[in-house]
Structures are given as C-alpha cells and as structure tokens.
C-alpha cells in the first residue's frame, strides 16, 4: 500500500486504486461465475406453458361439474411487491386442468392481482350456485417449484406441488398473516354469494 502526504493531508488514491484493481479483478471473476451459474439455472427450462391469463377468468362460466381449485402462493416475493398466486382449476370428473399464469393473481395490495382473485372467487361462487361442488385450497410453495411449474421441461408437475407445500392456515406469519386475512375475506364473500339451486 502506498500512502502519499501533502501538507499534512494523506492521499490514499494510489493505494485505493492499486488495492481496488486487485480486489475488483478477483470479485469480477467471482461475480462472473455466479452470474453464469444463475443463467444456467434459468436457461435450463425453455418450453414455457401457454397458461391462461387473468382476463380469461370467465372461462369458469363454461365449465360443468365439480371443481377443485388450488391457489399456489409463492413463499417469497420475487418479482413483485406481492407474493404471486397461481390458480389451478381442475374438473374433478375428467381431471382436465386449467392453469392460470403467475403474475395475474395476488392476495395482497388493492390492484389488479387482488381484483382478479376476487373475480375468480365470484365465478366460483356462481359455479357452486349451479349445484356443483367447489373446493378452494390455498397452499404456500417454494418459488423454485412454482417457477418451474410454468415450464413443461422442468419435470415439475401438479403432483410435485401437491407433495411439497404448506397449507396457508399453517403458515400465517409475517406477510402471510395479511394474505390469510384477505383469503378468508374473499372466502366469506364467496360463501355469501352462493345461492341455493332451485
């Protein structure tokens, strides 16, 4: 390290520059390695599913039969201020599955994601009013699994998510207390909207 002094003021510019070049070179090597590992992880799945968008919630109106609806909630906020929700609607009799895309639904905030969730619950209550059974199951899942579920070539299936999750009622801590509160509020509205079929 070289320190120069002029008029009682130390000049450490050269020492910082020399030291910084050495550290900077070592760090850039480490950062490059981490970046390439991260790219490899992201790039290994390429066959993206064409999932339903939030604007396609009305599709539920055309379904017949009993439905099971899983609300897969990401465990950690990743690309949003909110924990994203991926609804998956399954026709019980046929097993036909309708997967909505990540990013269109949320149980937090006051914008589009929560509005889409409210609209989904409205359509489900109308479906139940027609005499069908509707089961809604909110589950918390690891982000890596939920991200992989968006791709065909990830080998992450609905069964994978159902085998590795936490029931929302058992995970009410930090932001999940509010998520649970919003879910229960929507569930109560859902039950109030259900009309007994004539």
N, C-alpha and C positions, 0 to 999 in steps of 0.2 A: 504494500500500500504506500502510495506517495502522497505526502501532505506538504503543501506549499503555504508559506505565510507571507503576507504583505501587509505592513503597517498594523500588525497585531491581529489581523483577521485571517483565519485559516481558510485556505482554498482547497477543498477536497474534491474538486471537479474531476481531476485526473484519477483519483483513487476510486471515485464512484463509477466513472466511465470504464476504467480497466476492470474493476470488480463486476460492474453491470454487464459488460460484454461476456465475461466468463460465465456468470450466473445465467444471463439471458440465453446463451447458446445451450447450456445444459437444460434449462427449462423448456426451450422451444423443442428440444428433442423429446422430452417427456410429454409435452402437450401434443406433439405430432403423433406419438404412439397412442395416447388416449383418444385423440380425435379419430384415428384410423380404426381403432377398436370399436368406438361408438358407431362409426359409419358402417363397419362390417355388421354390427348388431342390427342397425336399422335397415340395411340393404339386403339382409338375408331373406326377408319376406317381400315378394314383389307382386303376387297375384291378389290384388285388392278386391274385396267383395263389393258388388254393387248393392248397397243396402238402401233401405227406404229412408227418405228424408223427412224432416219434421212436417213438411207440407203434405205428406201422404198419410196423415193420421186418420183421415176419413175412410181409408181402406177398411177399417174395422166395421163400418156400417154394412159392408157387403158380405161379411163372414157369417157363417152359420155354425151352430154347435157350441159346445162348452170350450172355454179358453183358459189357458194358463199363461200368465204374463209375468216374466221375470224382469225386474228392474235392476240391472247390474250397475252398481255405483263404484266409480274408481276410488281407490283408497286414498290416494294423494292427488292434490291439484297438480296438473302437469302443464297444460297449455291454455289455461283459463283461470279466472278468478274463482271458479266454482269447480266442484267435483262433478265431472260429467257422468251422465246416466245413459246406458244403452238398454232400451226396452227390447225385449224379445217376446213376441206373441206366438203362441203355439196352439193350433187346433187340436184338442185332446183326442178326437176320434181318428184323425188321419196322421197326426204328427207334423203336418205342414207347418213350417216355421217362417215367421216374418221378422226379420232383424232390422231395427232402425239404426241409423248411423250415430256414431259417437260425435258429440258436439251440438246436437239439436235439442237435447233434453237436460234439465238440471232440477234439483230440488232446493236451490238457493237463489238468492237475488230477487229481482222483480221484473225481469225482461223476458226475452223470447224462450229461453230454455224452460223456465218455470211455467210460462204460458202454454208451451207445447205439452208439458206434463199435465197441466190442468185440463187441456183439451183431450188428451189421451184418456184421462180418467172419466171425462164426460162421455166419450164414445163407449167406454167400457161399461158405464152405468146404463146407457141406453141399450147396450147388448144384453145386459143382465135383466133389464126390464122386459125383454122379449121372452123371458123364461129360461135363458141359458145360465149355466153356472160359470162364474168368472173368478179365478183365483189370481190375486196380485201378490207377488213375493219379492220384496226388496232385499237385495244381497250386496254386500261390500266385497269387491275383488281387487286383487293386486293389479296395478296399472299395466305391468308387463303382460299379464294374461289378457286383460281387456284390449290392449293394443294389438296383441297377436290374433285375437278373435276377429279382427277386422280383415284378416287375410286367409285365403284358402290354403296357402302353402305353409302356414305356421304350425299346422297339426294341432292347434288349439281349437277344440270343439265346444259345443254347448255342454257336453258331459264333463269336459275339463273344468269349466267354470262352476258347474254344479257340484263337483267333487272338492273344489278348493275355494271356499268363500266363507264369509261371516254373515250371519243374519243381522240385518240392520238393528234390530231391537237389542242385540247383544253388544253393539259397537257404538254406543251413544256417548262419545267423548269428543272434546274439542268441537270442531265444526260439525261433527256428526250429530250432536245434540240438536242443532238447528235443522239439519237435514231430516232427522227423525220427526221433529216437530212439524215441519212442512209436509212430510209424507202423511202423518196422522191427520193433519188438517184436510188434505186432499182426499184421504180415505173416508173421512167423516162426510165430506161433501158428496163423495161418490155414493155412499150408502143412502144419504138423504134423497138423492136424485132417482134412485131405483124405484120404479113403480111396479106394483104387483100386476103381472099379466092377467088380462081378463079372459 
